[in-house]
Amino acid sequence: MKKINRTYVMGVVVLALAAWIGWQTSQLPTRFVTNEPGPKLFPYISAIGMGVFAILSMIFDGPKETRENQEEQKRPLMPKGGWLKVGLLLGEYLLFALGMNYIGFWITSIVGMLIFFYTLKGEKKINPWVAILLAVVLGSLCYFGMTRLFNIPMPKGTLWKTLGITMP
């Protein structure tokens, strides 16, 4: 009996998820302003992108039946301690969501990115100054892009409001 390739299984799962996202997006209300894309644009883009890359992965990675790929198929899905790292990441995501409401999106995104960098780095060495610079630039780009470019309000944090500090 031939074993099913993991690439095909994950491709089908991602295609189903992309179809579900597309269906859920179609349930959103239509746009009210005619010159703006509306709330459906980004979910449709992500659903289409997920579907395209799942199909490409199944086409180009699926049929490989090399000895190395067969050995990879026999390895466990996660190495020892992998589930602990998944639990740690889920805890970090929860703290990130709570932190957005308490200290605001801008500061939480910068601190959260630094924490995620060091959690996900594995055995690789990361220059701390590069990590800090990257977190500040990406966090600021996300915050100011959403608030200034797209005019979407992001959480400013209840802490600053109670202290009387005005956040940008």
C-alpha positions in Angstrom: 0.0 0.0 0.0 1.4 3.4 -1.0 1.7 6.0 1.7 0.0 9.4 1.1 2.4 12.3 0.6 2.3 14.9 3.3 2.5 17.7 0.7 -0.8 16.6 -0.9 -2.5 16.3 2.5 -1.4 19.8 3.5 -2.3 21.1 0.1 -5.8 19.9 0.3 -6.2 21.2 3.9 -4.9 24.7 2.8 -7.2 24.7 -0.2 -10.2 23.9 2.0 -9.1 26.7 4.4 -8.8 29.1 1.5 -12.2 28.1 0.2 -13.7 28.6 3.7 -12.0 32.1 4.0 -13.4 33.0 0.6 -16.9 31.9 1.5 -16.8 33.7 4.8 -15.5 36.9 3.1 -18.4 36.7 0.7 -20.7 37.0 3.7 -19.3 40.4 4.6 -21.4 43.5 3.8 -20.7 45.3 0.6 -18.7 48.5 0.5 -20.3 51.7 1.3 -17.8 54.1 -0.4 -17.4 53.5 -4.1 -13.7 54.6 -4.5 -12.3 52.3 -1.8 -11.8 48.6 -2.0 -13.9 47.8 1.1 -13.5 45.1 3.8 -13.5 42.2 1.4 -10.2 43.0 -0.5 -7.6 41.6 1.9 -9.3 38.4 2.8 -10.0 37.6 -0.8 -6.3 38.3 -1.6 -5.2 36.0 1.2 -7.6 33.2 0.2 -6.5 33.4 -3.5 -2.8 33.5 -2.5 -3.2 30.5 -0.1 -5.0 28.5 -2.9 -2.4 29.4 -5.5 0.6 28.5 -3.3 -1.1 25.3 -2.1 -1.6 24.2 -5.7 2.0 25.1 -6.7 3.3 23.2 -3.7 1.4 20.1 -4.7 2.6 20.4 -8.3 6.3 21.0 -7.6 6.9 19.3 -4.2 4.3 16.6 -4.3 5.7 14.0 -6.8 9.2 13.9 -5.4 10.0 10.4 -4.3 13.7 10.6 -3.5 15.3 8.7 -0.8 15.8 11.9 1.2 12.1 12.7 0.9 11.1 9.1 2.0 13.3 9.5 5.1 11.7 12.8 5.8 8.3 11.2 5.6 9.3 8.7 8.3 10.3 11.4 10.8 7.8 12.6 13.4 5.9 15.8 12.7 7.5 17.6 15.6 10.8 16.9 17.2 11.0 16.3 21.0 9.8 19.3 22.8 8.0 20.7 19.7 4.6 20.7 21.4 6.1 22.7 24.3 7.2 25.3 21.8 3.7 25.4 20.2 2.2 25.9 23.7 4.7 28.7 24.4 3.9 30.4 21.1 0.1 30.2 21.8 0.8 31.8 25.2 2.8 34.5 23.5 -0.1 35.1 21.1 -2.5 35.4 23.9 -0.3 37.9 25.7 0.1 39.8 22.5 -3.7 40.1 22.1 -4.1 41.2 25.7 -1.2 43.6 25.5 -2.8 45.4 22.5 -5.7 46.4 24.5 -3.7 47.4 27.6 -0.5 49.1 26.2 -1.6 49.6 22.5 -0.8 48.0 19.2 2.4 50.0 18.4 4.4 49.1 21.5 2.9 45.6 21.7 3.9 44.9 18.1 7.5 46.0 18.7 7.9 44.0 21.9 5.9 41.0 20.5 8.1 40.8 17.4 11.3 40.7 19.5 9.8 37.9 21.6 8.7 36.0 18.5 12.1 36.4 16.9 13.9 34.8 19.8 11.3 32.1 20.3 11.4 31.1 16.6 15.1 31.4 16.0 16.0 27.9 17.0 19.7 27.3 16.9 20.4 30.4 14.8 22.3 33.4 16.1 20.5 36.7 15.9 22.2 40.1 16.3 20.2 41.9 19.0 20.6 45.3 17.4 19.3 44.0 14.0 16.4 42.3 15.8 15.6 45.6 17.6 15.9 47.7 14.5 13.7 45.2 12.5 11.1 45.1 15.2 10.9 48.9 15.5 10.8 49.4 11.8 8.2 46.7 11.1 6.0 47.6 14.1 6.0 51.3 13.2 5.4 50.5 9.5 2.4 48.4 10.4 1.0 50.9 12.9 1.4 54.0 10.8 0.5 52.3 7.6 -2.8 51.2 9.1 -3.6 54.4 11.0 -2.3 57.0 8.4 -2.5 55.3 5.1 -5.6 53.1 5.4 -7.2 55.3 8.2 -7.9 52.3 10.3 -7.8 53.0 14.1 -5.6 50.6 16.0 -5.7 50.1 19.8 -3.9 52.8 21.6 -4.0 51.2 25.0 -6.0 51.8 28.2 -2.8 52.3 30.2 -1.9 55.5 28.4 -5.4 56.9 28.7 -5.5 56.4 32.4 -2.0 58.0 32.8 -3.1 61.0 30.6 -0.5 60.3 27.9 -1.6 60.8 24.3 -0.4 58.2 21.9 0.0 59.0 18.1 
